[in-house]
Amino acid sequence: MPDILFEVIGWIGSGFLIIAYVLVSSRKLNPESSGYQLINLSGAICLLAYAIYTSAYPFILVNFIWLIIGLTFFVKIYMNKK
């Protein structure tokens, strides 16, 4: 059961990143918006969980960095709104 759960989490994460890319590329979402960052963060978290479960170390590193970048910009966006 856990195998299929993490497989689904991985697919969901991939979907989030693809959706974010399509929305930004089609100019339906601003890359500096909190919505874009939340979609990216969701994707990174899901893919990081999948990568950790499968022990895919290069994938863990990439998604961890992706997560840190997303968090950094999300915090900057949030702080600028105050």
Secondary structure, 3 states (H helix, E strand, C coil): CHHHHHHHHHHHHHHHHHHHHHHHHCCCCCCCCHHHHHHHHHHHHHHHHHHHHHCCHHHHHHHHHHHHHHHHHHHHHHHHHC
